[in-house]
C-alpha cells in the first residue's frame, strides 16, 4: 500500500502506512486519529441539518406524531423535545414542525426541535363547559362538560347523566345513562355538529336542532 498525499497529509513527512508485502508494519497514530476525528465531525454536522414539514396531525402519542402533509405522511419523534418549543397537540391540529435526524441506539430518528400550531382542531374548541337556558326554569342552565380525557358530565340535569364523548368526523358521540321515568338504561347519542367555534356549539339530530349551547364558565 503506497501513501497517497491527497487522502492523508503526512505528519513530519511520515507516511501513515508502510507496507512490507501485505503486512502493515507502521502506523502513524496522530494522522490516523486526526482523519477519524474529521470523519466523525462531518457525520455529526450532517445530522444537524434542519428539515421541515407542514400538515395535519393524523395521529399522536406521548413520544411522537404522524403528520399528513397532503402528499405524504411524516412521522416525527417528540421524545427528547423541549416542551417550551414543542407544545402538545391534538389530532386534527394544523401544524408546522422543524426536525433534525438523530442517531438513537443505532437507529436514525427524526427529532422535533420546534412546533407551531397553525390552526387548532375541533377537539381543541369542543372541550369545556357548554350550557343553555333550562326550558323549564330560565334562571337555571343545563348542558354538559366535555373533559379533555374523554369524560362527560351533565350540568343541571338529574335524569340524563352524560358519561363520555368522542368525535367521528363532524359528529359528536355522547355516552349517557338515563334514569328518568323509573327506567335506567345506557345509550349513545350521535349528534351532528352544525356549528362549533370559541363560544358556540350547535348540535342536531336528523336535521332538527337538539342543543344550542354557549360557552359556560
C-alpha positions as MATLAB code, in Angstrom:
seq = 'XXXXXXXXXXXXXXXXXXXXXXXXXXXXXXXXXXXXXXXXXXXXXXXXXXXXXXXXXXXXXXXXXXXXXXXXXXXXXXXXXXXXXXXXXXXXXXXXXXXXXXXXXXXXXXXXXXXXXXXXXXXXXXXXXXXXXXXXXXXXXXXXXXXXXXXXXXXXXXXXXXXXXXXXXXXXXXXXXXXXXXXXXXXXXXXXXXXXXXXXXXXXXXXXXXXXXXXXX';
ca = [
       0.000    0.000    0.000;
       1.542    3.318   -1.019;
       0.984    6.653    0.651;
      -1.484    8.863   -1.269;
      -0.996   12.506   -0.340;
      -4.469   13.663   -1.428;
      -6.057   11.295    1.117;
      -3.772   11.816    4.116;
      -1.490   14.724    4.858;
       1.766   13.181    6.168;
       2.875   14.451    9.542;
       6.600   15.313    9.500;
       6.713   13.653    6.058;
       5.981   10.253    7.579;
       3.600    8.121    5.559;
       0.903    6.702    7.893;
       1.099    3.297    6.218;
       4.306    1.498    5.318;
       3.919   -1.794    3.501;
       6.075   -4.825    3.689;
       4.375   -7.300    1.386;
       0.765   -7.292    2.598;
       1.594   -6.669    6.251;
       1.150   -3.236    7.821;
       4.309   -2.557    9.782;
       3.976    1.081   10.814;
       1.023    3.348   11.616;
       1.354    6.983   12.374;
      -1.329    7.213   15.087;
      -1.544   11.006   15.130;
      -2.561   11.206   11.470;
      -4.963    8.263   11.789;
      -6.656    9.845   14.803;
      -6.993   13.183   13.008;
      -8.558   11.502    9.980;
     -11.053    9.574   12.108;
     -11.973   12.722   14.042;
     -12.656   14.537   10.778;
     -14.984   11.746    9.614;
     -16.964   11.784   12.866;
     -17.139   15.568   12.773;
     -18.615   15.511    9.268;
     -21.172   12.874   10.308;
     -22.230   14.970   13.286;
     -22.690   18.094   11.166;
     -24.843   16.212    8.646;
     -27.260   15.201   11.428;
     -27.777   18.832   12.479;
     -29.443   19.834    9.201;
     -32.993   21.043    9.810;
     -35.920   19.640    7.865;
     -39.476   20.965    7.891;
     -42.986   19.604    7.433;
     -46.417   21.203    7.465;
     -49.778   19.477    7.602;
     -52.464   17.954    9.808;
     -51.791   15.752   12.835;
     -53.153   12.336   11.842;
     -52.055   10.504   14.996;
     -50.281   11.483   18.203;
     -48.770    9.699   21.198;
     -46.630   10.735   24.155;
     -43.473   10.127   22.104;
     -44.322   11.307   18.604;
     -46.842   12.186   15.938;
     -47.757   11.439   12.330;
     -48.333   14.449   10.092;
     -50.386   14.252    6.900;
     -48.767   16.741    4.522;
     -51.297   16.136    1.764;
     -48.840   14.207   -0.380;
     -47.177   12.049    2.275;
     -47.305   11.045    5.942;
     -44.304   12.048    8.045;
     -43.556   10.581   11.486;
     -41.530   12.700   13.905;
     -40.431   11.949   17.459;
     -41.006   14.304   20.397;
     -39.298   12.089   22.973;
     -36.429   14.474   23.798;
     -38.018   17.724   22.616;
     -38.078   20.941   24.630;
     -41.719   21.359   25.819;
     -41.336   25.139   25.582;
     -40.644   24.806   21.851;
     -42.814   21.750   21.153;
     -46.266   22.128   22.776;
     -48.807   19.326   22.975;
     -51.100   18.760   20.006;
     -54.458   17.193   19.263;
     -55.470   15.034   16.324;
     -56.650   17.353   13.573;
     -54.393   20.272   14.523;
     -52.693   22.002   11.593;
     -49.005   22.290   12.468;
     -45.616   23.343   11.125;
     -42.617   21.448   12.517;
     -38.852   21.590   12.177;
     -36.816   18.476   12.897;
     -33.322   17.005   12.629;
     -32.194   13.440   12.019;
     -30.572   11.979   15.143;
     -28.937    8.623   15.754;
     -30.571    6.806   18.692;
     -29.228    3.373   19.587;
     -28.102    2.846   16.017;
     -31.416    3.979   14.503;
     -31.819    7.325   12.725;
     -34.892    9.103   14.109;
     -36.442   12.460   13.072;
     -36.464   14.566   16.268;
     -38.702   17.648   16.508;
     -36.887   20.842   17.548;
     -39.807   23.272   17.152;
     -43.550   23.132   16.506;
     -46.167   25.790   15.793;
     -49.919   25.100   15.845;
     -51.286   26.951   12.819;
     -54.925   26.058   13.479;
     -56.489   24.059   16.287;
     -58.661   21.041   15.566;
     -62.323   20.763   16.642;
     -61.111   18.641   19.581;
     -59.485   21.765   20.999;
     -62.546   24.005   20.744;
     -65.145   21.465   21.827;
     -63.598   20.747   25.218;
     -65.037   22.610   28.188;
     -68.429   23.566   29.614;
     -71.426   24.100   27.312;
     -74.779   25.328   28.622;
     -78.145   26.692   27.517;
     -81.129   28.078   29.487;
     -83.242   25.406   31.145;
     -86.577   25.352   29.222;
     -88.472   24.770   32.485;
     -86.657   27.407   34.564;
     -84.883   30.126   32.577;
     -82.998   31.182   35.708;
     -81.157   27.861   35.556;
     -78.917   26.327   32.899;
     -78.427   22.816   31.591;
     -75.732   21.296   29.478;
     -72.584   19.214   29.514;
     -68.915   19.402   30.459;
     -66.668   17.726   27.872;
     -63.394   16.795   29.538;
     -60.033   16.611   27.829;
     -59.779   12.948   28.859;
     -62.971   11.954   27.018;
     -65.256   12.061   30.050;
     -68.558   13.941   30.063;
     -70.555   15.347   32.989;
     -74.132   16.631   32.922;
     -74.897   20.179   34.061;
     -78.297   20.849   35.667;
     -79.808   17.500   34.610;
     -80.629   14.837   37.178;
     -82.248   12.225   34.942;
     -79.843   12.366   31.977;
     -76.283   11.665   33.066;
     -73.602   12.078   30.417;
     -70.617    9.742   30.821;
     -68.211   10.120   27.904;
     -67.748   11.677   24.495;
     -65.838   11.272   21.257;
     -65.845   12.708   17.760;
     -66.154   10.985   14.413;
     -65.702   13.454   11.599;
     -68.411   16.075   12.014;
     -70.358   14.022   14.548;
     -70.328   14.180   18.349;
     -70.987   10.906   20.170;
     -72.293   11.365   23.717;
     -72.494    8.367   26.016;
     -75.158    8.670   28.705;
     -77.228    6.954   31.391;
     -80.938    7.735   31.551;
     -82.630    7.297   34.921;
     -85.951    9.013   34.192;
     -89.479    7.548   34.320;
     -88.401    4.704   36.552;
     -86.267    3.124   33.826;
     -82.468    3.002   33.846;
     -80.536    2.355   30.652;
     -77.302    3.322   28.923;
     -77.033    4.700   25.426;
     -75.061    6.816   22.975;
     -76.485    9.886   21.283;
     -74.989   10.608   17.851;
     -75.330   14.301   17.031;
     -74.265   16.362   14.035;
     -72.079   19.366   14.812;
     -73.797   22.210   12.959;
     -71.645   24.923   14.478;
     -68.517   24.973   16.599;
     -66.378   27.956   17.493;
     -64.902   29.522   20.607;
     -68.315   30.458   22.052;
     -70.983   28.357   20.305;
     -71.846   24.680   19.910;
     -74.984   23.735   17.976;
     -75.946   20.052   17.738;
     -78.700   18.469   15.667;
     -80.263   15.078   15.050;
     -81.933   14.211   11.734;
     -81.947   17.873   10.733;
     -83.522   19.114   13.977;
     -81.530   21.230   16.443;
     -81.275   19.410   19.780;
     -78.810   21.583   21.686;
     -77.874   25.219   21.162;
     -75.079   25.771   23.638;
     -72.990   28.741   24.634;
     -69.625   28.528   26.350;
     -70.057   28.213   30.116;
     -67.719   29.281   32.890;
];
